[in-house]
């Protein structure tokens, strides 16, 4: 009998009972094969073909760009599903209607249908030896929800890489590539060129591609793939002459000077230069999509309105005000540098870093890029998904910043940071705290943030 799930949480707990690559931190060769996802989709009559899609891959900015693109499409009157990962608190965050949850019944219906066919799935050659993973089932669930809810479009973010990612069964109307950096080298390869080849694996025959500007080594690989696929690839600088920003704690003012046409000005809810590039990339992509599919109302006023109202949770997010505490999931050298330098622009006085990274991250590169930008560094740990941090990170940061300490308990790390600032420190001239290094580290603090008040942080 199909499961009698009472809530969406019950349904997702059933999915989580399967093998979870994210939690274990390992991509087993048995599960990292695209034919497995193709088999799942065939069993459910290819739900991914029931809506038009936009596919996004990259190392940094995927979720942000996906949210901006989905928001713009929605503002223009298009019913748009959004699939992102990972989540902060609730699996429903991954499968939304432009960032808003579907009804619980929509998630329950999809998972019930998957559970009802579990036996049939396990009898197939693809799954006889190794059952579906959590990510494969979540991806299937997203496709089913988008089909059942009759979405016109869905913006789909890859989980890991691109070429062999479970989401790569879709044939999108448009592909988007965000900044590609060295990451997940054990799975994707030990060079930028190899990683670019994996990320560029989402490029489909005759499907146009919009990309941010990339390093020349990356660009050469992407251009070759696009040429072989007969796909037109456009980079940010092909359309945009200059992007200027004005950053404050209330958001980011963006001034865009295109190569042709009038200058545009808009405001983002999120803080930082990098969000401006993501927003402009998303806007260019949707404008291109509107020409392909004759989408009406893709006008500057709708684009600007969508970008203003779109918040990206957990990305340079203020989670405490007295003292100032900002969280960001930067986990590569360049992203960590962007985050730390943005923090430095805003915060004067003492700047305290709380840091932990997953075991597969290049902490040495990050430490060399940001370690000296802080008055003090507190290395901590996190448990759960891809648990990380610890003495390795402490040893590396200590070599860069002598005022580095190790506090394995995150709450005590935050308390220590407050004590360094001093009890009377209450404004930007008195400093602030940045928590970064891993999405899973900041998610732990974000889950507690709603319980904090302005005058008292935990500890």
Phi and psi in degrees as a GROMACS rama.xvg file:
@    title "Ramachandran Plot"
@    xaxis  label "Phi"
@    yaxis  label "Psi"
@TYPE xy
-59.8928  149.042  UNK-2
-63.7452  143.044  UNK-3
-96.2822  70.3608  UNK-4
-71.0163  132.073  UNK-5
-90.7569  -28.932  UNK-6
-136.364  166.289  UNK-7
-62.4486  -34.9079  UNK-8
-61.1923  -40.5548  UNK-9
-59.3796  -42.988  UNK-10
-64.2441  -44.7693  UNK-11
-71.0228  -27.4539  UNK-12
-64.4352  -34.8974  UNK-13
-65.1578  -44.1061  UNK-14
-60.8188  -39.9597  UNK-15
-69.8741  -9.48552  UNK-16
-73.7001  -9.32023  UNK-17
-87.9755  178.15  UNK-18
-63.6212  125.959  UNK-19
-114.386  101.283  UNK-20
-59.2734  -39.2356  UNK-21
-62.8998  -43.6487  UNK-22
-70.7383  -39.0552  UNK-23
-81.2684  -26.8797  UNK-24
78.6059  20.4764  UNK-25
-130.381  135.576  UNK-26
-103.589  96.1714  UNK-27
-70.5876  136.894  UNK-28
-56.9461  -27.5277  UNK-29
-68.0158  -28.459  UNK-30
-102.478  -16.2081  UNK-31
-94.7619  61.7969  UNK-32
-138.08  128.598  UNK-33
-68.4949  -27.4697  UNK-34
-64.0134  -22.9312  UNK-35
-63.9018  -46.4358  UNK-36
-68.5238  -35.2065  UNK-37
-62.9803  -37.652  UNK-38
-64.3955  -47.0757  UNK-39
-56.211  -46.1852  UNK-40
-64.2631  -39.6172  UNK-41
-61.9506  -40.5907  UNK-42
-59.6533  -32.5581  UNK-43
-104.78  25.6234  UNK-44
59.9516  40.7788  UNK-45
49.9643  65.1068  UNK-46
-62.0754  -25.3232  UNK-47
-66.4148  -13.3082  UNK-48
-92.0411  0.505929  UNK-49
-88.6609  -4.86094  UNK-50
-143.188  157.694  UNK-51
-81.6737  151.929  UNK-52
-138.972  161.242  UNK-53
-124.273  130.054  UNK-54
-112.305  134.433  UNK-55
-128.331  129.352  UNK-56
-134.136  163.274  UNK-57
153.353  177.913  UNK-58
-96.7833  -32.7478  UNK-59
-140.461  134.739  UNK-60
93.3239  5.10867  UNK-61
-60.8597  -54.478  UNK-62
-63.6076  -39.3048  UNK-63
-63.0268  -49.8754  UNK-64
-63.2753  -38.5279  UNK-65
-62.0568  -44.2505  UNK-66
-64.3995  -41.864  UNK-67
-63.7228  -44.2361  UNK-68
-63.5518  -44.3368  UNK-69
-64.2843  -38.8678  UNK-70
-65.9728  -41.686  UNK-71
-64.2035  -45.8745  UNK-72
-59.4714  -43.0465  UNK-73
-63.784  -41.9666  UNK-74
-63.041  -26.4728  UNK-75
-88.1536  8.84398  UNK-76
90.6961  15.4845  UNK-77
-101.301  126.983  UNK-78
-72.0327  112.925  UNK-79
-125.728  118.847  UNK-80
-80.63  157.047  UNK-81
-139.382  125.257  UNK-82
-120.915  114.622  UNK-83
-132.982  168.968  UNK-84
-158.896  159.012  UNK-85
-78.9089  -164.175  UNK-86
-116.199  161.855  UNK-87
-88.5952  -50.3424  UNK-88
-127.575  -31.2955  UNK-89
-142.929  131.208  UNK-90
-57.8593  -25.6788  UNK-91
-61.4383  -23.2313  UNK-92
-59.3992  -25.7652  UNK-93
-78.2438  -27.6931  UNK-94
-125.523  99.3375  UNK-95
-134.253  168.815  UNK-96
-99.6899  91.7373  UNK-97
50.6772  49.1255  UNK-98
87.3917  -8.1404  UNK-99
-105.497  142.865  UNK-100
-64.5432  146.386  UNK-101
-75.5094  174.384  UNK-102
-66.1592  151.967  UNK-103
-55.3506  -36.2267  UNK-104
-62.1043  -29.983  UNK-105
-67.3244  -44.309  UNK-106
-68.4205  -42.6776  UNK-107
-61.3774  -44.1743  UNK-108
-58.5526  -45.2057  UNK-109
-64.1724  -46.3566  UNK-110
-69.7561  -36.9819  UNK-111
-58.1651  -42.9201  UNK-112
-66.4766  -34.3606  UNK-113
-67.5896  -45.8742  UNK-114
-63.5069  -35.6575  UNK-115
-63.7318  -25.1624  UNK-116
-107.755  15.2569  UNK-117
-56.3686  -45.9677  UNK-118
-60.9299  -42.525  UNK-119
-64.9074  -37.9658  UNK-120
-62.671  -47.3992  UNK-121
-69.4514  -17.1825  UNK-122
-82.6016  -14.0538  UNK-123
-74.0239  157.28  UNK-124
-61.2486  -35.9426  UNK-125
-65.088  -30.5636  UNK-126
-118.658  4.92904  UNK-127
-61.2341  -38.0988  UNK-128
-94.3705  -23.6515  UNK-129
-148.199  110.05  UNK-130
-61.6556  168.299  UNK-131
-59.9303  151.258  UNK-132
-88.2349  166.237  UNK-133
-58.1061  -44.9745  UNK-134
-65.8369  -39.0118  UNK-135
-61.7737  -42.2564  UNK-136
-70.535  -36.8438  UNK-137
-64.9488  -39.5184  UNK-138
-63.9796  -44.4473  UNK-139
-61.587  -43.1109  UNK-140
-58.0729  -43.6232  UNK-141
-59.9991  -46.0191  UNK-142
-59.9405  -42.3836  UNK-143
-66.297  -42.2892  UNK-144
-63.3452  -44.8063  UNK-145
-63.303  -36.3041  UNK-146
-69.9337  -48.0815  UNK-147
-63.0188  -35.022  UNK-148
-89.3507  4.77449  UNK-149
57.3046  49.4015  UNK-150
-71.0245  140.323  UNK-151
-74.9113  -43.294  UNK-152
-132.731  160.235  UNK-153
-139.238  134.587  UNK-154
-97.2945  119.433  UNK-155
-116.157  120.673  UNK-156
-96.5498  135.797  UNK-157
-67.7123  156.755  UNK-158
-88.1138  -55.9923  UNK-159
-142.207  127.259  UNK-160
70.7521  -124.48  UNK-161
-179.628  -55.3855  UNK-162
-55.9263  -45.2123  UNK-163
-109.188  9.71772  UNK-164
-67.6018  146.13  UNK-165
-57.5143  -29.0558  UNK-166
-73.2047  -12.2139  UNK-167
-78.6747  14.4392  UNK-168
-81.412  -12.9808  UNK-169
-80.0738  153.501  UNK-170
-114.845  98.0454  UNK-171
-77.8087  167.936  UNK-172
-80.3531  -24.5904  UNK-173
-154.59  143.389  UNK-174
-112.753  146.283  UNK-175
-126.153  134.253  UNK-176
-117.934  121.032  UNK-177
-90.8775  -175.762  UNK-178
-55.96  129.94  UNK-179
-106.093  124.32  UNK-180
-132.539  175.412  UNK-181
-71.6631  122.509  UNK-182
-162.577  157.19  UNK-183
46.2486  45.401  UNK-184
-63.4053  -26.4788  UNK-185
-66.5157  -26.5989  UNK-186
-103.73  -42.7183  UNK-187
-94.0006  -14.7554  UNK-188
121.374  159.311  UNK-189
-99.0371  15.7029  UNK-190
-139.749  158.576  UNK-191
-59.9293  -38.2092  UNK-192
-63.0001  -43.436  UNK-193
-65.9387  -41.5422  UNK-194
-66.1756  -40.9102  UNK-195
-60.9692  -37.2906  UNK-196
-64.4272  -38.2486  UNK-197
-69.9157  -46.5176  UNK-198
-64.4515  -40.998  UNK-199
-69.7085  -4.98213  UNK-200
-65.6922  -10.9826  UNK-201
-80.6923  -10.8667  UNK-202
-68.3772  124.825  UNK-203
-108.549  159.305  UNK-204
-58.7617  127.178  UNK-205
64.3621  17.6004  UNK-206
-106.549  121.799  UNK-207
-65.8059  154.874  UNK-208
-127.447  132.836  UNK-209
-111.796  127.563  UNK-210
-130.335  150.947  UNK-211
-69.7243  169.389  UNK-212
-68.3694  137.034  UNK-213
-121.039  163.276  UNK-214
-62.3211  152.578  UNK-215
-57.7929  -38.2045  UNK-216
-62.0598  -40.9126  UNK-217
-69.6264  -44.9963  UNK-218
-59.6472  -39.7762  UNK-219
-60.8715  -41.6799  UNK-220
-67.6314  -46.2331  UNK-221
-64.2725  -41.0463  UNK-222
-61.6604  -38.8958  UNK-223
-66.5387  -43.3732  UNK-224
-62.4367  -45.4062  UNK-225
-61.3784  -40.2448  UNK-226
-61.6457  -46.332  UNK-227
-64.5484  -30.2833  UNK-228
-92.6568  1.28517  UNK-229
55.5821  40.8752  UNK-230
-112.428  131.356  UNK-231
-76.7017  126.675  UNK-232
-115.913  131.566  UNK-233
-121.387  140.254  UNK-234
-108.555  160.476  UNK-235
-53.566  -45.1665  UNK-236
-71.0399  -11.4978  UNK-237
-68.2839  -26.5793  UNK-238
-113.41  -25.3467  UNK-239
-117.077  126.21  UNK-240
-80.9557  -41.7213  UNK-241
-156.52  141.55  UNK-242
-124.942  121.262  UNK-243
-114.932  149.641  UNK-244
-134.52  152.318  UNK-245
-125.999  114.936  UNK-246
-103.497  136.057  UNK-247
-146.976  175.504  UNK-248
-69.5111  -12.1818  UNK-249
-91.3909  -6.78612  UNK-250
143.876  -160.54  UNK-251
-130.58  118.964  UNK-252
-84.8501  131.513  UNK-253
-121.161  128.858  UNK-254
-116.735  118.571  UNK-255
-113.422  122.938  UNK-256
-108.001  105.957  UNK-257
-77.296  165.624  UNK-258
-66.0383  -31.9463  UNK-259
-136.294  139.475  UNK-260
102.688  175.966  UNK-261
-75.906  154.561  UNK-262
-67.8025  140.354  UNK-263
-116.717  143.218  UNK-264
-128.483  132.747  UNK-265
-150.163  172.285  UNK-266
-124.002  139.996  UNK-267
-107.61  146.404  UNK-268
-71.0209  -32.3134  UNK-269
-81.6669  161.344  UNK-270
-109.087  122.725  UNK-271
137.903  148.554  UNK-272
-59.8943  -39.2535  UNK-273
-62.6454  -31.3016  UNK-274
-67.2602  -31.5061  UNK-275
-62.0075  -45.0012  UNK-276
-65.1765  -39.2941  UNK-277
-63.408  -42.5243  UNK-278
-65.7684  -42.9777  UNK-279
-67.0357  -38.8164  UNK-280
-61.2571  -44.3386  UNK-281
-63.1076  -42.318  UNK-282
-64.0681  -43.8005  UNK-283
-61.1176  -40.6224  UNK-284
-63.5854  -45.7655  UNK-285
-67.7149  -36.2469  UNK-286
-62.7544  -40.9819  UNK-287
-65.284  -41.2581  UNK-288
-62.0229  -37.6408  UNK-289
-63.5831  -32.6111  UNK-290
-74.1369  -35.6037  UNK-291
-67.5086  -43.4782  UNK-292
-112.348  9.31692  UNK-293
55.1994  45.5387  UNK-294
-77.2997  127.151  UNK-295
-84.1096  164.34  UNK-296
69.1952  15.0527  UNK-297
-81.6992  76.5133  UNK-298
-112.529  156.056  UNK-299
-51.771  -40.5864  UNK-300
-64.0606  -35.5975  UNK-301
-75.0677  -38.9239  UNK-302
-62.5139  -47.1956  UNK-303
-65.2588  -40.1787  UNK-304
-62.7008  -42.9443  UNK-305
-63.8904  -43.2626  UNK-306
-67.1167  -35.6485  UNK-307
-65.7664  -38.6008  UNK-308
-89.3138  -5.24322  UNK-309
-88.2385  117.552  UNK-310
-106.923  142.871  UNK-311
-112.13  97.3809  UNK-312
-57.5493  138.553  UNK-313
82.2832  -2.27373  UNK-314
-108.492  108.451  UNK-315
45.021  52.2204  UNK-316
-98.0503  133.372  UNK-317
-77.436  117.232  UNK-318
-114.81  0.233181  UNK-319
-159.357  144.377  UNK-320
-113.575  -26.3573  UNK-321
-134.129  87.6649  UNK-322
-78.4482  170.85  UNK-323
-69.3463  126.037  UNK-324
-128.39  123.766  UNK-325
-120.96  137.708  UNK-326
-118.85  138.758  UNK-327
-151.517  139.93  UNK-328
-86.979  24.2463  UNK-329
-51.9701  129.883  UNK-330
-140.165  13.144  UNK-331
-129.256  167.675  UNK-332
-57.4308  -51.3141  UNK-333
-68.1608  -40.7837  UNK-334
-67.5077  -38.8665  UNK-335
-63.7839  -38.7565  UNK-336
-65.5943  -44.1329  UNK-337
-56.7411  -47.7438  UNK-338
-63.8477  -46.8479  UNK-339
-65.4659  -40.234  UNK-340
-69.9451  -35.5155  UNK-341
-64.8325  -42.8337  UNK-342
-59.0101  -41.7226  UNK-343
-65.1203  -35.8645  UNK-344
-63.5629  -33.5968  UNK-345
-90.6098  -39.6967  UNK-346
-104.92  124.055  UNK-347
-102.003  169.352  UNK-348
77.6161  -150.547  UNK-349
-71.3453  130.073  UNK-350
-117.827  120.741  UNK-351
-110.099  131.708  UNK-352
-105.636  128.353  UNK-353
-108.626  123.289  UNK-354
-136.4  140.423  UNK-355
-157.363  144.055  UNK-356
-133.037  155.51  UNK-357
-66.415  157.363  UNK-358
-59.0748  -26.0051  UNK-359
-91.1079  5.91946  UNK-360
-89.7213  151.546  UNK-361
-86.6513  83.0572  UNK-362
-67.065  -32.2417  UNK-363
-61.2721  -43.44  UNK-364
-62.9709  -42.7611  UNK-365
-65.3774  -43.4443  UNK-366
-62.5751  -42.3556  UNK-367
-65.0125  -30.6372  UNK-368
-79.2575  -32.9474  UNK-369
-126.348  -14.6114  UNK-370
-55.8493  -37.4621  UNK-371
-82.6615  -4.18991  UNK-372
-83.7976  -2.99009  UNK-373
-120.332  146.195  UNK-374
-65.7511  -38.4919  UNK-375
-146.718  151.425  UNK-376
-124.944  131.991  UNK-377
-118.108  111.532  UNK-378
-88.1028  133.99  UNK-379
-132.384  -166.783  UNK-380
-133.03  163.128  UNK-381
-141.233  151.176  UNK-382
-111.665  174.482  UNK-383
93.783  -137.015  UNK-384
-52.0989  121.456  UNK-385
46.2551  52.1597  UNK-386
-48.7504  137.701  UNK-387
-155.351  -174.518  UNK-388
89.7001  177.315  UNK-389
122.541  -155.661  UNK-390
-64.8346  -31.4553  UNK-391
-60.2187  -49.4386  UNK-392
-63.2422  -39.7199  UNK-393
-61.7476  -44.9351  UNK-394
-62.2407  -41.7403  UNK-395
-69.0293  -46.6365  UNK-396
-68.4337  -32.7992  UNK-397
-60.7147  -31.3752  UNK-398
-71.9076  -20.3278  UNK-399
-100.225  -41.185  UNK-400
-128.051  113.275  UNK-401
-66.0946  -20.5633  UNK-402
-92.7106  54.6741  UNK-403
-113.071  133.104  UNK-404
-127.242  161.589  UNK-405
-114.872  120.74  UNK-406
-131.273  102.954  UNK-407
-64.4531  -25.0077  UNK-408
-87.4618  116.669  UNK-409
-58.668  -39.5314  UNK-410
-63.9804  -40.8634  UNK-411
-69.1313  -31.5798  UNK-412
-62.9736  -42.3046  UNK-413
-65.5384  -41.3805  UNK-414
-62.0917  -41.1078  UNK-415
-62.6348  -39.6796  UNK-416
-63.3117  -40.3044  UNK-417
-62.8983  -40.1179  UNK-418
-67.5107  -34.2321  UNK-419
-65.6165  -39.5255  UNK-420
-67.5865  -35.0014  UNK-421
99.6069  144.25  UNK-422
-63.3793  -26.7591  UNK-423
-91.3378  0.962815  UNK-424
-77.5722  116.585  UNK-425
-138.259  2.43705  UNK-426
-135.993  175.496  UNK-427
-64.817  -27.2664  UNK-428
-71.0191  -14.2441  UNK-429
-98.988  3.6182  UNK-430
102.867  -176.595  UNK-431
-167.84  178.675  UNK-432
-123.761  130.885  UNK-433
-113.197  128.055  UNK-434
-109.359  120.568  UNK-435
-157.153  178.199  UNK-436
116.593  -26.4987  UNK-437
-162.753  140.501  UNK-438
-59.7966  -36.5393  UNK-439
-73.584  -29.6238  UNK-440
-67.1936  -49.4427  UNK-441
-70.6352  -28.9846  UNK-442
-63.1919  -32.7252  UNK-443
-62.3521  -42.8706  UNK-444
-73.2726  -36.6506  UNK-445
-64.2921  -33.0743  UNK-446
-65.9719  -26.6755  UNK-447
-93.5705  -17.4881  UNK-448
-60.3323  -35.3375  UNK-449
-64.6758  -17.9613  UNK-450
-90.6438  -9.62465  UNK-451
-81.2116  154.876  UNK-452
-115.303  173.824  UNK-453
-65.3427  -24.3609  UNK-454
-103.179  -5.33538  UNK-455
-146.727  116.43  UNK-456
-98.4853  161.995  UNK-457
-55.859  146.55  UNK-458
